[in-house]
């Protein structure tokens, strides 16, 4: 109640910015992966404003964030920066939320432990996606090949080893540029996640075919053994060439 949640569903969003590790684990230089693995929290704003207008509360979670969320809606709560964050609530809220949205970080472990549906946006590297639950929905950052002036296909990412790159320097040396999800892509994925959980999302035969084509690329390995998650429907439709 103090946070501002009175009733109804609430959704947690998280955007990794790298400040937690730089602050709490300051004995190590973390800049080697901050550039490729971070995201701008404000790219959530159109999506969460729509969800708030639909009557849902939305909480931005995470600690050690200096940037405030630039959204002005009574149901959008920047719990991460409003002075009400506690270690207990950092565990409690992901357990009680309708779903959790994140770009892949240590905090994802909390909703995963509680088997909460999780939307993953801006995921990179490809092979480290959290795909073992059919409650999860995923969209990815894309990888632009500067020399060839086109995006890498999913097969190229897997077979080249780029799907396991864990440092910004690796992408730079390979002459690759990372392209973050747009606000529109995140909005599409957030709405799909919400409607899936509401039971109002419908899949066409074309949608099912795109899902099958994506997962046909993967085989169980030392990182992932189960592939049960869904990939954002609109994301696949808008990036069919990446399935070639």
Backbone as a ProteinNet text record, in pm:
[ID]
protein_1_A
[PRIMARY]
XXXXXXXXXXXXXXXXXXXXXXXXXXXXXXXXXXXXXXXXXXXXXXXXXXXXXXXXXXXXXXXXXXXXXXXXXXXXXXXXXXXXXXXXXXXXXXXXXXXXXXXXXXXXXXXXXXXXXXXXXXXXXXXXXXXXXXXXXXXXXXXXXXXXXXXXXXXXXXXXXXXXXXXXXXXXXXXXXXXXXXXXXXXXXXXXXXXXXXXXXXXXXXXXXXXXXXXXXXXXXXXXXXXXXXXXXXXXXXXXXXXX
[TERTIARY]
82.2	0	85.3	194.9	283	344.7	377.1	434.4	333.4	205	101.8	20.1	39.3	-41.2	-161.6	-279.3	-399	-473.9	-483.9	-552.6	-519.2	-561	-541.5	-402.3	-377.9	-250.2	-140	-17.5	97.4	207	281	385.6	517.5	621.7	755.3	837.9	909	1001.7	1140.9	1239.4	1378.6	1461.3	1551.9	1642.2	1784	1868.3	2005.7	2081.5	2147.5	2226.9	2372.3	2404.9	2543.6	2586.7	2499.8	2541.1	2555.4	2475.7	2482.6	2622.6	2673.5	2805.8	2914.9	2901.9	3004.7	3006.6	2890.6	2881.6	2911.1	2842.9	2852.4	2978.3	3016.8	3134.9	3242.1	3273.7	3359.9	3506.9	3543.2	3683.1	3718.1	3620.1	3643.1	3591.8	3659.7	3615.5	3511.3	3386.3	3277.6	3245.9	3323.6	3291.3	3306	3370.8	3391.4	3260.4	3152.7	3026.8	2910.3	2935.1	2824.3	2759.6	2839.3	2784.1	2687.9	2726.4	2642.5	2523.7	2532.8	2432.6	2334.2	2350.4	2262.2	2144.9	2050.1	1940.8	1890.5	1820.1	1761.6	1622.2	1601.7	1473.3	1358.3	1384.3	1276	1217.2	1285.8	1225.7	1104.7	1086.9	967.2	845.5	866.2	760.9	633	639.1	512.8	437.4	510.1	446.7	382.1	453	398.7	289.1	293.1	184.8	55.6	68	-49.1	-104.4	-15.5	-58.8	-122.9	-66.4	-123.6	-261.9	-278.5	-409.3	-512.6	-464.8	-553.7	-587.8	-536.4	-571.7	-469.4	-351.9	-247	-147.4	-96.5	14.8	145.2	243.6	373.2	482.3	568.9	678.1	811.8	892	1030.2	1113.3	1179.3	1256.3	1404.9	1486.1	1631.5	1689.4	1814.8	1879.1	1997.5	2043.7	2157.4	2131.9	2015.5	1981.9	1980.9	2065.2	2067.1	1966.7	1932.5	1837.8	1695.5	1611.6	1471.5	1393.2	1286.4	1199.6	1117.7	1122.8	1052.8	911.9	829.3	688.6	603.1	497.5	409.5	269.8	246.5	115.7	101.3	-12.6	-27.1	-6	-23.7	-6.7	134.7	220.6	359.3	446.2	510.5	581	728.9	813.9	958.5	1009.4	969.1	1007.6	1160.4	1231.2	1377	1443.7	1379	1443.3	1361.6	1242.4	1155.6	1179.1	1282.9	1317.5	1246.3	1160.1	1085.3	1139.9	1247.9	1306.2	1367.8	1341.3	1405.1	1448.5	1543.7	1588	1473.1	1390	1276.6	1181.3	1144.8	1050.9	1110	1242.9	1306.7	1281	1255.3	1220.8	1069	998.8	852.9	779.9	818.5	745.8	755.4	874.5	880.1	799.4	780.5	699.3	550.5	507	364.1	317.4	410.6	371.6	297	223.5	151.6	251.1	348.1	464.3	580.5	698.5	822.4	882.8	930.1	996.2	1138.1	1233.1	1373.1	1455.8	1578	1668.6	1781.7	1763.4	1862.3	1966.5	1955.4	2049.9	2031.1	2109.5	2099.9	1964.1	1894.9	1763.5	1661.7	1685.9	1594.2	1581.9	1682.8	1679.4	1563.7	1520	1412.1	1279.6	1228.7	1104.8	1120.3	1239.7	1262.7	1244.1	1298.6	1284	1136.7	1057.2	915.6	828.4	893	821.5	724.1	764.9	679.2	700.3	594.6	611.1	704.3	798	896.8	910	901.6	928.1	1072.4	1149.1	1287.8	1298.4	1343	1364.2	1513.2	1556	1696	1794	1756.2	1841.1	1959.8	2075.7	2201.4	2297.6	2381.6	2396.1	2286.6	2267.2	2155.8	2151.9	2266.2	2266.7	2238.4	2246	2223.9	2081.3	1989.4	1849.8	1793.4	1692	1627.8	1506.3	1529.2	1427.5	1360.2	1386.9	1341.5	1198.7	1129.2	991.5	896.4	782.9	684.1	604.8	638.8	579.7	660.9	776.9	865.2	844.1	861.7	854.1	981.3	1040.1	1172.7	1178.2	1243.6	1287.5	1433.2	1505.1	1649.9	1699.8	1818.9	1893.7	1940	1950	1998.3	2144.1	2211.9	2355	2379.2	2428.1	2452.4	2596.7	2614.3	2748.1	2787.1	2879	2913.1	2968.1	3054.5	3114.5	3014.1	2923.5	2825.8	2696.8	2681.8	2566.5	2433.4	2428.5	2304.8	2312.3	2196.5	2191.6	2235.5	2298.9	2331.6	2203.6	2193	2081.1	2105.7	2000.6	2015.6	2113.6	2110.8	2204.2	2347.9	2369.3	2504.1	2554.6	2466.6	2506	2547.4	2470.2	2501.3	2628.8	2639.9	2750.8	2883.3	2878.9	3001.9	3061.2	2982	3027.2	2985.3	2927.7	2885.2	2775.8	2701.5	2595.1	2643.3	2779.1	2835.8	2927.8	2928.4	3014	2967.3	3060.7	3026.5	3101	3157.3	3223.3	3202.6	3195.3	3180	3295	3415.5	3534	3524.8	3464.2	3449.8	3367	3260.4	3177.5	3252.2	3326.7	3402.5	3508.1	3579.6	3684.2	3626.7	3503.2	3437.9	3367.3	3380.8	3319.4	3166.7	3112.7	2969.5	2911.1	2792	2722.2	2595.1	2570.2	2452.5	2338.1	2223.5	2105.2	1999.8	1965.4	1870.7	1727.5	1641.8	1499.7	1442.8	1354.5	1287.7	1173.9	1124.7	1008.3	888.9	875.9	763.8	774.3	896	915	883.6	926.3	899.3	750.4	684.2	539.9	465.9	502.9	439.6	456.9	577.9	606.5	533.7	527.4	458.2	309.6	250.3	108.3	83	173.1	158.9	167.5	263.4	278.9	152.1	101.9	-17.6	-137	-155.7	-270.1	-254.9	-131.6	-110.3	-156.2	-119.3	-154	-302.2	-363.7	-508.1	-589.2	-521.7	-591.5	-660.7	-618.5	-683.4	-593.9	-472.9	-379.4	-407.8	-417.1	-440.7	-322.9	-287.4	-177.3	-233.8	-189	-229	-134.4	-169.6	-82.7	52.5	50.6	176	261.4	197.1	269.6	335.3	260.6	314.1	430.9	420.3	528	655.7	643.2	761.4	828.3	746.6	802.4	880.3	822.3	887.1	1016.2	1014.2	1135.5	1247.1	1209.7	1312	1373.8	1292.3	1344.3	1411.7	1383	1449.8	1599.4	1639	1780.6	1861.8	1797	1867.2	1871.2	1978	1991.9	2040.1	2002.5	2050.1	2202.5	2256.2	2401.4	2437.1	2562.1	2607.4	2545.6	2480.8	2419	2268.2	2203.2	2058	2021.3	1934.9	1890.2	1740.2	1666.4	1522.2	1485.1	1401.5	1358.2	1205.8	1147.4	1002.4	943	1026.1	977.5	921.7	851.8	803.3	887.6	902.5	966.9	856.6	879.4	777.8	721.3	589.9	525.4	552.5	528.8	551.8	700.3	785.6	929.5	970.8	920.3	952.9	894.7	771.8	709	788.4	840.4	913.5	1058.9	1104.7	1244.8	1256.5	1166.7	1164.1	1297.1	1365.2	1492.5	1599.1	1582.4	1681.5	1666.4	1558.4	1536.1	1593	1645.6	1697	1823.1
-121.4	0	125.9	122.4	238.3	267.2	160.6	177.8	239.7	205.7	260.4	156.3	28.7	-77.9	-102.3	-70.9	-86.2	-214.4	-246.1	-369.4	-400.6	-516.5	-554.3	-609.2	-636.4	-694.1	-589.4	-635.7	-547.9	-624.3	-549.9	-604.5	-541.6	-621.1	-569.6	-559.1	-447.5	-433.4	-404.4	-452.3	-430.4	-398.6	-302.5	-268.1	-260.8	-350.3	-352.7	-230.8	-158.8	-41.9	-54.7	-156.6	-179.4	-112	-29.8	46.1	-41.6	-147.1	-234.1	-292.7	-352.1	-414	-310.7	-196.7	-92.9	-38.9	-42.6	11.9	-92.3	-207.1	-308.9	-394.2	-418.8	-501.5	-416.5	-307.9	-206.5	-246.7	-362.4	-405.5	-463	-474.7	-528.9	-431.7	-426	-341.5	-418.2	-371.7	-440.1	-382.2	-285.3	-220.5	-313.3	-429.2	-519.9	-573.2	-573	-619.7	-523.3	-406.4	-314.5	-263.7	-231.4	-173.2	-267.5	-391.7	-483.1	-534.5	-535.9	-602.8	-508.2	-378.9	-282.6	-243.7	-169	-112.9	14.5	94.3	219	188.8	214.1	182.8	257.5	373.9	452.3	390	289.2	222.1	138.8	117.1	50.8	143.3	274	369.1	355	348.6	332.7	205.9	96.9	-30.4	-26.7	26	24.6	129.1	236.1	334.4	270.8	190.8	119.8	22	-51.9	-146.2	-74.6	40.1	118.5	170.7	213.4	260.5	148	25	-90.8	-131.3	-54.6	-77.1	-151.7	-176.9	-250.2	-154.6	-192.7	-119.9	-175.7	-88.8	-130.8	-77.4	-166.7	-128.9	-147.1	-42.9	-55.4	-99.1	-215.4	-271	-265.2	-299.1	-295.1	-194	-215.2	-123.4	-53.6	54.1	133.6	188.7	249.8	314.9	465.7	535.8	681.5	746.1	677.5	732.9	697.3	798.5	775.4	745.2	670.1	633.4	755	789	909.7	875.4	835.8	806.7	875.2	939.3	1009.6	951.3	850.9	786.4	737.7	758.3	720	571.1	487.4	344.3	295.7	385.7	350.5	399.6	307.1	337.9	305.2	405.5	383.3	339.7	221.1	164.6	159.9	149.1	139.5	265.5	381.8	507.6	593.1	547.3	635.2	626.3	553.1	545.5	437.4	359.8	254.8	114.5	105.5	-25.3	-88.8	-218.3	-295	-429.1	-493.6	-625.5	-726	-716.8	-808.7	-792.4	-667.3	-644.5	-684.2	-677.4	-720.5	-867.9	-944.9	-1086	-1104.1	-1032.2	-1046.6	-1003.5	-889	-835.3	-923.9	-975.8	-1066.4	-1194.1	-1235.5	-1354.2	-1326.4	-1206.3	-1174.2	-1106	-1069.8	-994.8	-1083.4	-1020.2	-1090.9	-1149.6	-1067.6	-1118.1	-1021.8	-1069.9	-994.9	-971	-849	-816.9	-770.5	-822.7	-793	-809.6	-758.5	-779	-875.5	-954.8	-1057.7	-1007.3	-1048.6	-1006.8	-1098.2	-1073.9	-1158.6	-1156.8	-1042.6	-1031.4	-1126.2	-1168.1	-1261.6	-1392.6	-1425	-1549.4	-1555.9	-1440.9	-1439.5	-1485.2	-1421.5	-1472.8	-1615.4	-1650.3	-1786.5	-1888.5	-1858.3	-1947.2	-1968.4	-1861.2	-1869.2	-1912.3	-1952.2	-1998.4	-1893.1	-1767	-1660.4	-1641.6	-1614.1	-1585.2	-1465.8	-1478.7	-1372.4	-1337.6	-1209	-1156.6	-1108.3	-1160.7	-1118.2	-1033.8	-908.7	-818.7	-786.2	-745.5	-706.5	-817.6	-943.6	-1053.4	-1071.4	-1087.5	-1113.9	-1166.3	-1263.4	-1337.1	-1441.4	-1481.4	-1567.8	-1697.4	-1762	-1894.7	-1890.5	-1773.6	-1764	-1722.6	-1735.3	-1702.2	-1802.8	-1759.5	-1844.1	-1909.3	-2027.6	-2087.7	-2210	-2245	-2373.9	-2373.3	-2259.4	-2253.2	-2206.2	-2273.5	-2231	-2109.7	-2058.5	-1933.2	-1811.9	-1834.9	-1725.4	-1684.9	-1556	-1498.7	-1417.6	-1425.1	-1367.1	-1288.8	-1172.8	-1104	-1063.5	-1048.5	-1035.2	-901.4	-864.8	-762	-822.7	-740	-788.4	-747.4	-819.3	-796.1	-756.2	-634.9	-577.5	-603.8	-664.2	-685.4	-560.3	-484.5	-353.7	-366.9	-465.9	-483.6	-525.5	-616.6	-669.3	-588.4	-497	-407.5	-483.3	-581.4	-655.4	-719.7	-766.1	-833.9	-979.6	-1032.3	-1173.8	-1254.1	-1367.2	-1456.8	-1532.8	-1595.7	-1673.1	-1789.5	-1852.2	-1960.8	-1910.1	-1795.5	-1738.7	-1707.3	-1656	-1624.8	-1751.5	-1859.4	-1985	-2049	-2061.8	-2137.4	-2062.4	-1930.1	-1851.5	-1838.9	-1874	-1855.6	-1723.2	-1633.7	-1502.6	-1518	-1627.2	-1652	-1675.1	-1679.2	-1695.7	-1579.1	-1474	-1359.5	-1294.8	-1271.9	-1216	-1086.9	-1022.5	-894.4	-800.9	-673.4	-572.1	-579.3	-605.1	-607.7	-716	-829.1	-935.8	-889.4	-817.8	-768.2	-664.3	-579.3	-477	-539	-637.8	-703.6	-775.7	-824.7	-894.9	-798.3	-667.3	-563.8	-576.5	-597	-613.1	-501.8	-459.4	-355.7	-414.8	-387.6	-440.7	-340.3	-388.8	-303.4	-342.5	-249	-274.3	-280.7	-346.9	-347.6	-206.9	-176	-46.9	-47.1	70.7	81	9.2	12.5	-54.5	-206.1	-260.1	-404.3	-447.8	-366.4	-398	-388	-288.4	-273.3	-394.8	-438.9	-557.6	-678.8	-697.9	-814.6	-806.6	-687.3	-671.2	-700.6	-654	-680.6	-829.1	-891.5	-1035.5	-1112.9	-1076.6	-1145.4	-1129.5	-1007.9	-980.5	-1061.5	-1062.2	-1132.9	-1284.7	-1335.3	-1478.7	-1519.6	-1440.6	-1473.7	-1451.8	-1361.7	-1338	-1445	-1519.7	-1620.6	-1567.2	-1447.4	-1385.6	-1380.9	-1436.6	-1433.2	-1550.6	-1521.9	-1626.7	-1642.2	-1766.2	-1795.7	-1848	-1790.5	-1839.4	-1951.8	-2018.6	-2124	-2064.9	-1942.5	-1875.2	-1849.5	-1807.1	-1781	-1908.6	-2017.7	-2146.4	-2190.1	-2169.1	-2207.6	-2129.8	-2000.5	-1919.6	-1966.4	-2001.4	-2055.2	-2184.2	-2271.9	-2399.5	-2377.9	-2283.8	-2255.9	-2201.8	-2119.1	-2066.3	-2178.4	-2259.9	-2361.9	-2477.3	-2493.5	-2598.4	-2571.6	-2447.2	-2409.8	-2462.9	-2485.2	-2515.2	-2663.9	-2703.1	-2837.2	-2825.8	-2918.5	-2913.9	-2912.2	-2830.2	-2820.4	-2797	-2757.1	-2739.7	-2618.6	-2529.7	-2410.4	-2429.5	-2475.6	-2494.1	-2636	-2698.5	-2833.7	-2841	-2739.7	-2735.4	-2607.8	-2621.6	-2506.4	-2504.2	-2448.5	-2447	-2307	-2204.2	-2066.1	-2030.7	-1917.7	-1863.2	-1741	-1719.2	-1598	-1500.1	-1372.5	-1271.9	-1288.2	-1300.3	-1326.4	-1215.9	-1091.3	-979.3	-964.3	-993.2	-984.5	-1080.1	-1202.3	-1298.3	-1255.2	-1205.4	-1160.7	-1047.5	-960.2	-843.7	-874.5	-994.9	-1030.9	-1171.3	-1200.9	-1334.4	-1366.5	-1264.9	-1289.3	-1346.1	-1326.4	-1379.1	-1530.3	-1586.8	-1730.2	-1806.5	-1733.1	-1799.3	-1878.8
0	0	0	75.5	80.6	-56.2	-129.6	-263.5	-358.6	-340.2	-427.3	-499	-461.9	-521.5	-430.7	-479.2	-397.5	-430	-556.3	-595.5	-741.5	-785.6	-924.1	-951.9	-1078.4	-1120.3	-1118	-1090	-1109.5	-1182.8	-1261.2	-1347.4	-1307.3	-1298.8	-1267.4	-1394.8	-1409.9	-1522.1	-1466.8	-1538.5	-1498.3	-1622.7	-1610.4	-1719.7	-1664.8	-1710.5	-1662.1	-1714.3	-1622	-1659.3	-1615	-1540.1	-1501.4	-1373.5	-1314	-1195.8	-1071.9	-1064.9	-946.6	-932	-1039.5	-1030	-1009.2	-1076.6	-1060.6	-918.2	-850.4	-714.9	-608.3	-617.1	-512.9	-528.7	-651.8	-679.6	-746.7	-682	-742.4	-751.6	-695.6	-702.2	-839.3	-927.6	-1061.1	-1165.8	-1281.5	-1391.9	-1473.4	-1470.6	-1539.2	-1676	-1721.7	-1847.8	-1967	-1949.3	-2061.8	-2119.5	-2041	-2098.9	-2078	-2022.3	-1997.9	-2125.7	-2226.3	-2347.7	-2418	-2433.4	-2510.9	-2431.6	-2298.4	-2216.4	-2148.3	-2161.9	-2096.5	-2186.1	-2128.2	-2207.7	-2141.5	-2218.8	-2168.9	-2113.6	-1985.2	-1921.8	-1987.2	-2046.4	-2104.2	-2230.9	-2288.7	-2404.3	-2363.4	-2233.4	-2182.5	-2178.4	-2179.2	-2144	-2227.6	-2361.4	-2435.2	-2396.7	-2376.4	-2342.2	-2204.8	-2107	-1971.3	-1953.5	-2032.6	-2029.2	-2079.7	-2184.4	-2237.2	-2132.9	-2067.7	-1965.1	-1846.9	-1810.5	-1700.5	-1737.7	-1862.5	-1908.3	-1910.3	-1915	-1911.4	-1767.5	-1670.7	-1531.2	-1448.7	-1505.8	-1434	-1368.7	-1253	-1193.6	-1251.2	-1271.4	-1323.7	-1231.3	-1185.2	-1095.4	-1164.7	-1166.9	-1213.1	-1092.4	-1103.2	-992.7	-1023.7	-921.4	-934.3	-837.8	-799.7	-705.9	-771.5	-705.9	-753.6	-893.7	-911.2	-1037	-1016.6	-1091.4	-1080.2	-1175.5	-1284.1	-1380.9	-1343	-1330.5	-1299.1	-1426.3	-1409.7	-1520.5	-1562.2	-1690.6	-1738.3	-1784.1	-1689.7	-1719.7	-1614.2	-1658.6	-1564.1	-1572.2	-1490.6	-1482.5	-1339	-1276	-1134.5	-1108.2	-1209.3	-1191	-1228.4	-1272.9	-1302.9	-1187.4	-1119.7	-994.4	-1009.5	-991.8	-1000.3	-863.1	-823.9	-693.9	-677.5	-787.4	-783.3	-729.2	-748.3	-711	-614.8	-572.3	-492.7	-342	-300.8	-159.5	-81.1	-146	-77.8	-103.9	-180.2	-211.5	-87.3	-68.6	38.3	-18	49.1	3.9	8.8	112.7	123.4	5.6	-25.5	-135.3	-270.4	-283.1	-407.8	-434.9	-331.2	-346.9	-352.7	-267.4	-255.9	-383.4	-439.4	-554.4	-678.8	-714.8	-830.8	-811	-684	-656.7	-676.4	-645.7	-647.7	-776.7	-865	-984.6	-1085	-1175	-1281.4	-1380.1	-1421.1	-1493.1	-1473.8	-1506.2	-1486.9	-1624.7	-1650.5	-1777.3	-1749.5	-1824.2	-1797	-1923.5	-1920.4	-2032.8	-1999.2	-1895.3	-1864.5	-1766.7	-1640.2	-1537.2	-1416.5	-1311.7	-1194.1	-1128.4	-1136	-1072.7	-1136	-1261.1	-1326.7	-1250	-1171.3	-1096.5	-998.5	-949.3	-849.8	-911.1	-1018.1	-1077.1	-1130.3	-1175	-1223.8	-1111.9	-993.1	-877.9	-843.4	-855	-821	-939.3	-1048.9	-1168.7	-1221.8	-1216.1	-1265.8	-1416.1	-1490.5	-1632.8	-1651	-1743.8	-1763.2	-1910	-1938.7	-2072.5	-2076	-2169.5	-2186.4	-2312.3	-2296.7	-2410.7	-2418.8	-2538.5	-2557.9	-2517	-2541.5	-2497.9	-2591.4	-2530.2	-2597.6	-2491.8	-2522.2	-2647.5	-2664.9	-2788.8	-2826.3	-2746.9	-2727.6	-2665.4	-2514.6	-2456	-2312	-2276.2	-2371	-2340.7	-2241	-2168.4	-2068	-2132.5	-2191.9	-2278.7	-2220	-2094.3	-2043	-1990.7	-1996.2	-1946.6	-2055.6	-2067.9	-2166.2	-2118.9	-2000.2	-1951.8	-1995.9	-2058.4	-2096.9	-2242.4	-2268.1	-2402.4	-2423.5	-2543.8	-2565.7	-2696.3	-2692.9	-2815	-2795	-2905.6	-2900.3	-2954.3	-2907.8	-2978.8	-3111.1	-3213.2	-3342.4	-3360.7	-3448.5	-3468.8	-3613.9	-3630.3	-3763.2	-3804.8	-3923	-3978	-4056.3	-4000.5	-4056.5	-4198	-4220.6	-4352.8	-4458	-4423	-4519.1	-4522.1	-4428.5	-4422.7	-4416.7	-4328	-4304.5	-4166.4	-4119.6	-3990.1	-4004.4	-3899.8	-3895	-3878	-3947.5	-3924.3	-3794.1	-3744.8	-3621.7	-3641.6	-3758.4	-3784.9	-3786.7	-3847.3	-3851.8	-3711.9	-3627.8	-3490.4	-3417	-3435.3	-3366.8	-3418.8	-3550.1	-3608.5	-3604.5	-3592.3	-3588.5	-3449.1	-3346.9	-3208.9	-3149.1	-3230.2	-3180	-3074.7	-3081.1	-2985.1	-2844	-2826.2	-2692.7	-2653.3	-2732.1	-2699.7	-2569.5	-2478.5	-2347.8	-2315.7	-2417.9	-2393.2	-2511.5	-2482.3	-2586.1	-2684.8	-2635.3	-2719.8	-2827.2	-2795.1	-2894.2	-3013.4	-2988.4	-3097.2	-3179.9	-3112.6	-3184.1	-3274	-3222.6	-3301.6	-3423.2	-3409.5	-3520.6	-3615.6	-3592	-3675.1	-3675	-3556	-3539.5	-3453.2	-3486.7	-3410	-3350.7	-3224.4	-3155.7	-3166.2	-3208.7	-3226.8	-3124	-3037.9	-2930.2	-2981.8	-2905.8	-2939.8	-2933.5	-3024.5	-3024.5	-2922.7	-2891	-2802.5	-2862	-2995.2	-3061.3	-3045.8	-3060.9	-3044.3	-2901.2	-2805.8	-2665.4	-2635.7	-2692.5	-2674.4	-2728.7	-2848.7	-2907.2	-2815.9	-2765.9	-2682	-2547.6	-2488.9	-2361	-2376	-2484.8	-2507.4	-2532.4	-2608.7	-2632.2	-2500.8	-2416.5	-2288.1	-2203.7	-2199.2	-2119.8	-2172	-2303.1	-2361.1	-2349.6	-2358.6	-2338.5	-2198.2	-2100.3	-1961.9	-1933.2	-2007.9	-1994.7	-2067.9	-2154.5	-2232.9	-2355.7	-2401.3	-2516.6	-2639.6	-2628.6	-2741.4	-2834.6	-2964.1	-3062.5	-3156.6	-3188.3	-3279.4	-3411.3	-3522.3	-3653.3	-3695.4	-3804.7	-3858.2	-3898	-3951.5	-3988.3	-3863.8	-3755.6	-3630.9	-3578.8	-3580.9	-3534.3	-3620.7	-3750.8	-3842.7	-3813.2	-3785	-3754.4	-3624.8	-3525.7	-3400.8	-3429.5	-3507.9	-3538.8	-3617.3	-3710.5	-3788.3	-3699.3	-3603.5	-3512.7	-3430.1	-3365	-3274	-3347.2	-3476.6	-3554.4	-3569.7	-3546.7	-3558.6	-3441.5	-3327.9	-3202.9	-3171.9	-3107.6	-3052.9	-2909	-2821	-2681.8	-2676.3	-2586.4	-2572.2	-2425.9	-2400.1	-2262.8	-2195.1	-2269.3	-2211.7	-2196	-2302.3	-2301.2	-2343	-2265.1	-2296.7	-2324.9	-2281.5	-2302.8	-2376.9	-2479.4	-2557	-2559.9	-2454.4	-2438	-2450.9	-2444.5	-2447.2	-2585.4	-2590.7	-2716.9	-2753.6	-2882.6	-2932.7	-2970.7	-2946.8	-2976.5	-3116.3	-3126.4	-3255.4	-3355.9	-3316.5	-3408.2	-3440.2	-3342.4	-3366.2	-3477.9	-3476.3	-3581.3	-3716	-3713.9	-3839.5	-3904.1	-3820.7	-3872.5	-3906.7	-3870.9	-3894.9	-3954.7	-4047.9	-4109.7	-4176.4	-4228.6	-4298.3	-4205.5	-4074.5	-3980.4	-3960.6	-4014	-4004.4	-4123.8	-4220.3	-4342.9	-4311.4
[MASK]
++++++++++++++++++++++++++++++++++++++++++++++++++++++++++++++++++++++++++++++++++++++++++++++++++++++++++++++++++++++++++++++++++++++++++++++++++++++++++++++++++++++++++++++++++++++++++++++++++++++++++++++++++++++++++++++++++++++++++++++++++++

